[in-house]
Amino acid sequence: MRLLLLCLAATAFAARRKVEPVPEPDPEPVVEVPEHRGPLFPATLPLDPGATPGGLAHSGAQACAACHPRAWTSWSASAHAGPPSEALLRAATGLAGCTTCHLPLIDQQAELETVLEGRLDQVDRRPNPTFDPTAWLEGVTCAACHVRSGAVLASTPEDALRPAPHLLRFATELAGVRGCAACHELRLEGAAEPLYDTVGEWERAGFADNGISCLDCHGGGAADGGTPSHDVGRSLDEGLSVLLAAPRLVVERGGAPLPVVLTLVNTGSGHAIPTGSPWKGLRVHLHVVGPPDRKGVLAKGPEATLDLVRTLAVEPPFATTADRRLAPGASAELPLDLALPDDAPPGSWELVLEVRETVQGEDGATRLERRWPLRVE
């Protein structure tokens, strides 16, 4: 009976007790992300990025290295860092526009250019009173993309809210294709087609439709689990497949020619190989070398050459005169009939593939090499 009375009393007490409501949590404060207003790049380059952000000694890449060592290290080893090559500068002699992307800031220009009568080969050049040789040395420097009007621009809202000794703003274009298009999609006034059409090539190849952006390949290899990087370049053999077809790798001196076919396939690039400047191309050279003689001179055999290049008229409407590049998924064949005379030295030879850069048709650096052993009997 006592237990029953205790239960009834507890129930009555609970009924009389006022149930306090659970307080609602305070709403998270709304943090406004400071954004860069207006386009990141003007209609034409070179550009003036504006005042140096407060807290920085200057707007050069050297001022960024201490706080951003990983970005600085990857950038400094990339194709963006450094001024145009001597070969490109020689090719640009008498032509306008080559340095405006490789040296995108006004202070990097030793001379200011004006195209006359819409012709690439009719250029007025005058000294630039604000030329800065230190900035010239940095090429596509940090400020070209990350400094505008006294602020440092970040590519994500989260980065724009990080503690920093300088003003930060978020720029949507930095994380998208339009940021790349300023230099990689160029159309001259009065032109029938783009001078540089890398972004257009990417769009037509279907990469855009599948959500694969420039940064997925050129920002660290996101498809392979990579982390963002400023090392924008990729090696040629990551995008180009080299396939050799031959019935054997044995050559009989004085015998029937050995048919060899080299096939190049653009299997990994979202744009043409090569892309970008019509002044630059790739020269594919397939040749045969043998053992050296007493003077150290290598024996030589047959050779074949294929140029992958787009050529452009220098007069309006700057139409393409030839395009032998590899579009995404496209292939090209280079056949070679491998025959050696009776007096060729027997022994170990090599079938050598060299892919070299060209600037205005002149050979430059080797971008890719393959060697296959040949036995000569």
C-alpha positions in Angstrom: 0.0 0.0 0.0 2.8 2.4 0.9 4.5 1.8 -2.6 1.2 2.6 -4.3 0.8 5.8 -2.4 4.3 6.9 -3.3 3.7 6.2 -7.0 0.5 8.2 -6.9 2.2 11.1 -5.2 5.0 11.1 -7.8 2.5 11.2 -10.6 0.7 14.1 -9.1 3.9 16.0 -8.6 5.0 15.5 -12.1 1.6 16.7 -13.4 1.8 19.9 -11.4 5.5 20.6 -12.5 5.7 23.1 -15.4 7.6 21.7 -18.3 10.2 24.3 -19.4 10.6 24.6 -23.3 13.9 23.7 -24.8 15.6 26.9 -25.8 16.3 27.3 -29.6 20.0 27.5 -30.4 21.3 30.9 -31.5 21.4 31.1 -35.3 24.9 30.9 -36.9 26.1 34.4 -37.8 25.9 35.1 -41.5 29.4 35.8 -42.7 29.5 37.9 -45.8 32.3 36.9 -48.2 34.0 39.9 -49.7 33.8 39.5 -53.5 35.7 41.0 -56.4 33.3 43.0 -58.5 33.6 43.2 -62.3 35.4 41.1 -64.8 38.7 39.6 -63.8 40.4 40.4 -67.1 39.8 43.3 -69.4 38.9 42.8 -73.1 42.5 43.0 -74.1 45.9 42.5 -72.4 48.2 43.7 -71.0 46.5 44.8 -67.8 47.1 47.1 -64.8 46.3 45.1 -61.6 46.1 48.3 -59.6 47.6 49.2 -56.2 49.8 46.8 -54.2 47.6 45.3 -51.4 48.4 46.7 -48.0 50.6 44.4 -46.0 52.7 43.4 -49.0 56.0 45.0 -49.9 55.3 44.7 -53.6 53.0 42.7 -55.9 55.6 40.4 -57.3 55.7 36.6 -56.8 58.7 37.0 -54.4 56.3 38.6 -51.9 54.0 35.6 -52.0 56.6 32.8 -51.4 56.9 33.0 -47.6 53.2 32.4 -46.9 52.4 30.3 -50.0 55.5 28.1 -50.4 53.6 25.2 -52.0 51.8 27.4 -54.6 55.0 29.4 -55.3 57.1 26.2 -55.8 54.7 24.6 -58.2 54.2 27.9 -60.1 57.9 28.5 -60.4 58.4 25.2 -62.1 55.5 25.7 -64.4 55.1 27.0 -68.0 53.6 30.2 -66.5 56.8 31.2 -64.7 59.5 33.2 -66.5 59.5 35.4 -69.6 58.9 34.1 -73.1 61.7 32.0 -74.5 64.2 33.6 -76.8 62.9 31.4 -79.7 59.4 32.8 -79.2 60.7 36.4 -79.0 62.6 35.9 -82.2 59.4 34.5 -83.9 57.4 37.5 -82.6 59.8 40.0 -84.2 57.6 42.1 -86.5 54.4 40.5 -85.1 52.1 41.8 -82.5 50.4 40.1 -79.5 52.8 37.3 -78.6 54.1 38.9 -75.3 50.7 40.2 -74.0 49.8 36.8 -72.6 53.3 35.7 -71.6 53.9 39.1 -70.0 50.3 40.0 -69.1 51.0 43.1 -66.9 51.6 46.5 -68.4 54.8 47.0 -66.3 56.3 43.9 -67.9 56.2 45.3 -71.4 59.4 46.9 -72.5 57.5 48.4 -75.4 53.8 49.2 -75.8 52.3 47.8 -79.1 49.6 49.1 -81.3 48.4 47.0 -84.3 48.1 49.2 -87.4 45.3 48.6 -89.9 44.3 45.3 -88.2 47.5 43.5 -89.4 49.6 41.4 -87.2 52.7 42.4 -89.1 52.0 46.1 -89.0 52.9 47.2 -85.5 53.7 50.5 -83.9 56.0 50.1 -80.8 57.0 52.8 -78.4 59.0 52.7 -75.1 57.0 51.9 -71.9 57.8 54.5 -69.2 56.6 52.1 -66.5 58.7 49.1 -67.6 59.8 46.9 -64.6 62.5 44.4 -65.5 62.0 42.6 -62.2 58.3 41.9 -63.1 59.4 41.0 -66.6 61.5 38.1 -65.2 58.4 36.5 -63.6 56.3 36.0 -66.7 52.7 35.1 -65.8 53.2 36.2 -62.3 50.9 35.8 -59.3 49.5 39.4 -59.6 48.2 38.6 -63.2 45.4 36.5 -61.7 45.4 37.2 -57.9 45.8 41.0 -57.5 43.2 43.6 -58.3 42.7 47.1 -56.9 44.6 46.7 -53.7 43.2 43.2 -52.8 44.5 39.6 -53.2 41.9 37.4 -55.0 41.1 33.9 -53.8 39.5 31.2 -55.8 37.2 29.9 -53.1 35.0 31.7 -50.5 36.7 29.7 -47.7 40.1 31.0 -48.8 38.8 34.6 -48.9 37.9 34.3 -45.2 41.3 33.0 -44.0 43.5 35.3 -41.8 45.9 37.2 -43.9 48.1 40.4 -43.6 46.4 41.8 -46.7 42.9 42.4 -47.9 41.2 39.3 -49.5 38.4 39.0 -51.9 36.8 36.0 -53.6 36.8 36.0 -57.5 34.5 33.5 -59.1 36.4 33.5 -62.4 39.5 32.1 -60.8 37.9 28.7 -60.2 36.3 28.5 -63.6 37.2 28.2 -67.3 36.7 31.9 -67.9 39.8 32.7 -65.9 41.8 30.6 -68.3 40.1 32.0 -71.4 41.7 35.4 -71.0 44.9 34.0 -72.6 43.8 30.7 -74.0 40.8 31.9 -76.1 41.8 35.0 -78.1 40.1 36.5 -81.1 41.7 39.4 -83.0 39.5 42.3 -84.1 38.1 41.4 -87.5 39.2 37.8 -87.3 37.1 35.0 -88.8 38.1 32.6 -86.1 40.0 32.6 -82.8 43.8 33.1 -82.8 44.0 30.8 -79.7 41.1 28.4 -79.5 42.0 26.1 -76.6 38.8 26.7 -74.6 36.8 26.3 -77.8 38.5 23.0 -78.6 37.7 21.8 -75.0 34.1 22.8 -75.4 33.7 21.0 -78.7 35.4 17.8 -77.5 32.6 17.1 -74.9 34.8 17.7 -71.8 32.6 20.6 -70.9 29.4 18.6 -71.2 30.9 16.0 -68.8 31.9 18.6 -66.2 35.7 18.2 -66.7 37.2 21.6 -66.4 40.7 23.0 -67.2 41.7 22.7 -63.5 40.8 19.0 -63.4 43.8 18.3 -65.6 46.0 21.4 -65.2 45.4 22.0 -61.5 46.7 18.8 -60.0 44.9 16.0 -61.7 41.6 15.9 -59.8 40.4 12.8 -61.6 43.4 10.9 -60.1 42.8 12.3 -56.6 45.3 15.1 -57.0 45.3 18.2 -54.9 45.1 21.7 -56.4 48.4 22.9 -57.8 49.8 25.8 -59.7 51.9 23.5 -61.9 49.6 24.0 -64.9 51.7 22.1 -67.4 51.3 18.4 -68.2 53.9 16.2 -70.0 53.2 15.4 -73.6 53.2 11.7 -73.0 50.3 12.0 -70.5 48.0 13.0 -73.4 49.6 11.5 -76.4 49.7 7.7 -77.1 52.5 6.4 -79.3 51.8 3.2 -81.1 54.2 1.3 -83.3 53.2 -1.4 -85.8 56.0 -3.6 -87.4 56.0 -7.2 -88.4 59.4 -7.7 -86.6 62.3 -5.6 -85.4 64.9 -7.3 -87.6 66.2 -5.8 -90.8 68.0 -7.8 -93.5 70.6 -5.7 -95.3 69.8 -5.5 -99.0 66.5 -7.2 -98.4 62.9 -6.1 -98.8 61.9 -3.0 -96.9 60.5 -3.5 -93.4 57.1 -1.7 -93.3 56.8 0.4 -90.1 53.8 2.6 -89.1 53.9 5.0 -86.2 50.4 6.1 -85.0 49.9 9.0 -82.7 46.6 9.3 -80.8 45.4 12.2 -78.7 44.0 10.0 -75.9 44.3 12.3 -72.9 44.1 15.9 -73.9 40.9 17.9 -73.8 42.1 20.1 -76.6 44.2 19.8 -79.8 47.8 18.6 -79.6 49.5 21.0 -79.8 47.1 23.8 -78.8 47.5 27.6 -78.4 49.8 29.7 -80.4 49.7 29.2 -84.2 53.4 30.1 -84.2 54.3 26.9 -82.3 54.0 23.3 -83.3 55.4 19.8 -82.9 57.7 18.0 -85.3 57.5 14.2 -85.2 60.8 12.7 -86.5 61.1 8.9 -86.9 64.6 7.8 -87.9 67.1 4.9 -87.7 70.6 5.1 -86.2 73.3 2.4 -86.1 76.6 1.8 -84.4 79.3 4.5 -84.6 82.3 4.3 -87.0 85.9 4.8 -85.9 85.3 8.6 -85.8 82.3 8.2 -83.6 79.8 9.1 -86.4 76.6 7.1 -86.1 75.4 5.1 -89.1 72.0 6.4 -90.4 69.1 4.9 -92.1 65.7 6.0 -93.5 63.7 8.8 -91.8 60.3 10.3 -91.9 58.9 13.6 -90.5 55.4 14.8 -89.7 54.6 18.3 -88.5 51.6 18.8 -86.2 50.9 22.5 -86.6 48.3 25.1 -87.4 49.2 28.0 -89.7 47.5 31.3 -89.9 47.4 34.1 -92.3 48.8 37.4 -91.0 46.3 39.5 -92.9 42.6 39.9 -91.9 40.5 37.9 -91.5 43.4 35.8 -90.1 42.0 32.6 -91.5 43.6 29.2 -90.8 45.6 28.2 -93.9 46.4 24.6 -92.6 45.6 22.6 -89.5 47.5 19.3 -89.1 47.1 19.0 -85.3 45.5 16.2 -83.4 42.0 17.0 -82.1 40.8 15.1 -78.9 40.5 11.4 -79.9 42.1 12.0 -83.3 45.1 10.1 -84.7 47.8 10.5 -87.4 50.0 7.9 -89.0 53.7 8.2 -90.0 54.8 5.4 -92.3 58.4 4.4 -92.8 59.8 1.7 -95.1 62.9 0.5 -93.3 65.6 -0.7 -95.8 69.4 -0.8 -95.4 72.0 -1.3 -98.1 74.3 -4.4 -98.3 77.2 -2.4 -96.9 75.4 -1.2 -93.7 77.1 -2.4 -90.5 75.4 -5.3 -88.9 74.5 -5.5 -85.3 72.5 -3.4 -82.9 70.6 -0.4 -84.4 67.7 1.7 -83.0 64.5 3.1 -84.4 64.2 6.5 -82.7 61.1 8.7 -82.3 61.7 12.3 -81.3 58.9 14.9 -80.9 60.3 18.4 -80.8 58.7 21.8 -80.3 58.9 24.1 -83.3 58.6 27.9 -83.4 57.9 29.3 -86.8 59.2 26.0 -88.2 62.5 26.0 -86.4 63.3 23.0 -84.1 63.3 23.6 -80.3 63.3 21.4 -77.2 62.6 17.7 -77.3 59.2 17.0 -75.7 59.0 13.2 -76.1 61.4 10.4 -77.1 61.0 6.6 -77.8 63.6 4.1 -78.8 63.1 0.6 -80.2 66.1 -1.8 -80.6 66.7 -3.1 -84.1 68.9 -6.0 -85.1 70.5 -5.7 -88.5 71.6 -8.9 -90.2 
